[in-house]
Amino acid sequence: MMFSVDSASHVDGHRSNELVPSRYALQIGEIDVLVVSDGVFPLPATTLATNADPVALTAWLDDRLQSHEVYKWPLNVFVVRSGDRTILIDAGVGAEFPDAPQVGRLAMRLDAAGIDPASVTDVVMTHLHVDHVGGLLAEGLMSRLGPDVPIHLAAAEIEFWASPDFSRNAFPPGMPDVLRSAAKRFVDKYRNRLRPFESEYEVAPGVVVRRTGGHTPGHSVVQLASGGARLAILGDAVFPDHFERPDWYNAFDHDPEEAVRVRIRLLRELAATGEPLVATHLPFPSIGRVVASGDVFRCVPGNWEY
């Protein structure tokens, strides 16, 4: 069943009371994809680029008419249907940040799109940061997920969070404790459902999750392929500033140098193939294509087709 504009606008015959729907449907061959916004997450603007010259970061923010103090990170989640499988890719923040009311909206927006969490057959975690696992720690989604739904993630990610090393991060105050707590609670709660893989795993026809490392040791991307069409779901491999400045370290990159190598490799591949991408923290709906000039890239946003 394709995600249609009509079915994505109603729940049991009622419209969502939100001003905007915050979901976008597209089709990759025979695979249906829905991009769902979990909201925006305000963080210090310096988290975008911890190794940047402050003048260069300020110029980047000025070019986009953004605040120098706070950057509102977009937060996207993805629902993929392939054959008889419905796959939730990441789960947003949930209720982990009650003082940030603009984020944590996934459960409400799945309802608004007419998607019952009980219909989800598989979950893929690109990694175990709080803004990816928090939704499955909140009652709105957690209690409605089927009791035997497998959760696919890289084995290296589980291993890392057993004793995480934050020595190369530059987190905002308090964030290390939040990250440790969310990852531990997630692994403890879902341990019997975790289905770790080493390098890659085909979750459903044409839906392959592949470990890249870098951002976290087990960070993974999801690649869709069907009928000659392709889409790369990049998770946190790229942030909005990384097209022009792929060498900038994000505060949440646990191995910054490797994260740079990973993103440059991925961006080069996407520029060469011309296939579209989506990512967690690019502005909703995040769909675009990459143009390359050496190690400097440009993201060309996709045209909305509705």
C-alpha positions in Angstrom: 0.0 0.0 0.0 1.5 3.3 -1.0 1.5 6.3 1.3 -1.0 8.5 -0.4 -1.6 12.2 0.2 -5.2 11.4 1.3 -4.4 8.5 3.6 -1.5 10.5 5.1 -3.8 13.3 6.0 -6.5 11.5 8.1 -6.8 9.3 11.1 -10.0 7.4 11.4 -11.7 10.0 9.2 -10.4 13.0 11.3 -7.8 15.5 10.3 -4.8 16.3 12.4 -5.2 19.6 14.2 -1.6 20.6 13.3 -1.2 23.5 11.0 1.2 21.5 8.7 1.3 17.8 8.2 5.1 17.3 8.7 5.2 14.2 6.6 6.2 13.6 3.0 5.7 10.5 0.9 7.8 9.2 -2.0 8.2 6.0 -3.9 11.4 4.2 -4.7 10.4 1.6 -7.3 8.1 -0.7 -5.4 9.2 0.6 -2.0 7.1 3.3 -0.3 8.9 5.8 2.0 7.4 8.3 4.4 9.6 11.0 5.9 8.1 12.1 9.3 9.3 15.1 11.2 9.7 14.5 15.0 10.1 18.3 15.3 13.1 20.6 15.8 15.6 20.3 18.6 17.3 23.6 19.8 21.0 23.2 20.7 24.0 25.6 20.9 25.0 26.5 17.4 28.6 25.6 18.2 27.6 21.9 18.3 27.4 22.0 14.5 31.2 22.4 14.1 33.4 22.1 17.1 36.7 22.5 15.1 35.5 25.4 13.0 37.0 28.8 13.0 34.3 30.8 14.9 34.3 33.4 12.2 33.7 30.8 9.5 30.9 29.2 11.5 29.3 32.6 12.1 29.5 33.3 8.4 27.8 30.0 7.6 25.0 30.8 10.0 24.7 34.3 8.6 24.4 33.0 5.1 21.3 31.1 6.3 19.9 33.9 8.5 20.3 31.6 11.5 21.0 32.6 15.1 24.6 32.6 16.3 23.6 31.2 19.6 21.0 28.4 19.0 20.5 26.2 16.0 17.3 24.3 15.7 18.3 20.8 14.5 15.6 19.2 12.3 14.8 15.7 13.4 13.4 13.3 10.7 12.3 9.7 11.1 11.5 7.3 8.2 8.9 4.6 7.6 9.6 2.2 4.8 7.2 -0.4 3.3 8.7 -3.2 1.2 6.6 -6.2 0.3 4.8 -7.2 3.5 7.3 -5.5 5.8 6.8 -2.1 7.4 10.1 -0.8 8.8 10.5 2.1 11.3 14.0 3.7 10.9 14.9 5.4 14.2 12.3 6.7 16.6 13.0 10.3 17.5 13.4 11.9 21.0 10.2 10.8 22.6 9.7 12.4 26.1 13.4 12.7 26.9 13.5 16.5 26.7 10.3 17.8 28.4 11.7 21.4 28.2 11.9 21.2 24.4 8.3 21.1 23.3 9.1 21.5 19.6 10.4 17.9 19.4 9.2 14.5 20.3 6.2 14.5 18.0 6.6 11.2 16.2 3.8 9.2 17.9 1.3 12.0 17.2 2.4 12.3 13.6 2.3 8.6 12.9 -1.3 8.7 14.1 -1.9 11.7 11.8 -0.5 9.7 8.9 -2.8 6.8 9.6 0.1 4.5 10.6 -0.6 2.2 13.5 2.7 1.3 15.4 1.3 -2.2 15.7 1.7 -2.6 12.0 5.5 -2.1 12.2 7.3 -5.4 11.5 10.9 -4.3 11.9 12.8 -1.4 13.5 16.2 -0.2 12.3 18.4 1.9 14.6 21.0 3.8 12.8 22.7 4.3 16.2 21.7 4.7 19.9 21.8 8.4 20.4 18.9 9.7 22.5 17.3 11.5 19.5 17.0 8.2 17.7 15.9 5.8 20.5 13.9 8.1 22.8 10.6 7.5 21.0 10.8 3.9 21.9 11.2 4.8 25.5 8.0 6.9 25.6 4.6 5.4 26.2 3.0 6.9 23.1 5.0 4.5 20.9 6.6 1.9 23.2 3.3 0.3 24.3 1.9 0.1 20.8 4.8 -1.6 19.1 4.2 -5.4 18.6 5.8 -7.5 21.4 8.1 -9.5 19.0 9.2 -6.8 16.6 13.0 -7.3 15.8 15.3 -4.3 16.2 18.2 -4.3 13.8 21.4 -2.5 14.6 25.2 -2.9 14.3 26.8 -5.2 16.9 29.5 -2.5 17.3 26.9 0.0 18.5 25.7 -2.3 21.3 29.3 -3.0 22.3 30.2 0.8 22.4 27.3 1.8 24.6 28.2 -0.9 27.2 31.1 1.5 28.2 30.9 4.6 26.0 33.9 6.8 25.4 33.1 10.5 25.1 36.7 11.8 25.3 36.6 13.2 21.7 33.2 14.8 22.0 32.3 18.4 22.9 28.8 17.9 24.3 26.6 20.6 25.8 26.5 20.4 29.6 24.6 17.4 30.9 24.4 15.7 27.6 26.7 12.8 28.4 24.4 11.6 31.2 21.4 11.9 29.0 23.0 9.9 26.3 24.3 7.2 28.7 20.9 6.9 30.3 18.8 6.6 27.1 21.1 4.1 25.5 21.3 1.9 28.6 17.5 2.0 29.1 16.9 1.1 25.5 19.3 -1.8 25.5 18.0 -3.1 28.8 14.4 -2.9 27.7 14.8 -4.3 24.2 17.7 -6.7 24.7 15.7 -9.8 23.7 14.6 -8.1 20.5 18.0 -6.8 19.3 19.2 -8.4 16.1 22.8 -7.3 15.7 24.7 -7.5 12.4 28.4 -7.1 11.7 28.6 -5.1 8.4 25.3 -5.2 6.6 21.9 -6.9 6.7 18.9 -7.0 4.3 15.9 -6.2 6.4 13.4 -6.6 3.5 13.6 -6.8 -0.3 15.7 -3.9 -1.4 16.2 -2.5 2.1 19.8 -3.0 3.3 21.3 -1.5 6.5 25.0 -1.0 6.3 27.4 -0.1 9.1 29.6 3.0 8.4 31.0 3.9 11.8 32.4 7.4 12.3 29.6 9.3 14.0 29.3 6.4 16.4 31.3 3.1 16.1 28.1 1.3 14.9 26.5 4.1 13.0 24.7 2.7 10.0 23.0 4.0 6.8 20.1 2.4 5.0 20.1 1.9 1.3 16.9 1.3 -0.7 16.9 -0.1 -4.2 13.9 -1.2 -6.3 13.1 -1.1 -10.0 16.2 0.8 -10.9 15.5 3.6 -8.4 17.6 4.1 -5.3 17.5 6.2 -2.1 20.2 6.6 0.7 19.0 7.2 4.2 22.1 8.6 5.8 21.2 8.9 9.5 23.7 11.3 11.1 26.5 10.8 8.6 25.8 14.4 7.3 24.5 17.6 8.9 23.4 20.7 7.1 26.9 22.3 7.2 28.7 19.2 5.9 28.1 19.8 2.2 30.2 22.9 2.1 32.4 21.9 5.0 32.6 18.1 5.3 35.8 18.6 7.4 33.8 20.2 10.3 33.4 18.0 13.4 29.9 17.7 14.8 29.8 17.7 18.6 28.2 14.3 18.5 30.8 12.6 16.3 32.5 10.1 18.6 35.4 9.6 16.1 35.6 13.0 14.3 38.3 12.1 11.9 36.6 8.9 10.9 33.3 10.7 10.6 34.9 13.1 8.1 36.2 10.2 6.0 32.9 8.4 6.1 30.9 11.4 5.0 33.3 12.4 2.2 33.1 8.8 0.9 29.3 8.7 1.0 28.9 12.2 -0.6 31.3 11.2 -3.4 29.4 8.0 -4.0 26.1 9.9 -4.1 27.5 12.6 -6.4 28.7 9.9 -8.8 25.5 7.9 -8.9 23.1 10.9 -8.7 20.8 9.0 -6.4 18.8 11.0 -3.9 19.4 11.1 -0.1 17.5 11.8 3.1 19.1 12.3 6.5 18.0 12.8 10.1 19.1 16.4 10.6 18.7 18.0 7.2 15.7 20.4 6.9 12.4 18.5 6.4 11.7 16.6 4.2 15.5 16.4 3.7 15.3 15.0 0.1 18.1 16.1 -2.1 20.9 15.1 -4.5 24.6 15.8 -4.2 26.8 17.8 -6.6 30.6 17.6 -6.0 33.6 19.7 -6.7 36.6 18.0 -5.2 35.9 17.7 -1.5 33.3 20.5 -1.5 29.7 19.5 -2.1 26.4 21.0 -2.7 23.0 19.6 -1.8 20.3 20.3 -4.4 16.9 20.0 -2.6 14.4 17.8 -4.3 11.3 19.4 -5.7 8.1 18.7 -3.8 5.8 16.8 -6.2 2.4 17.5 -4.7 
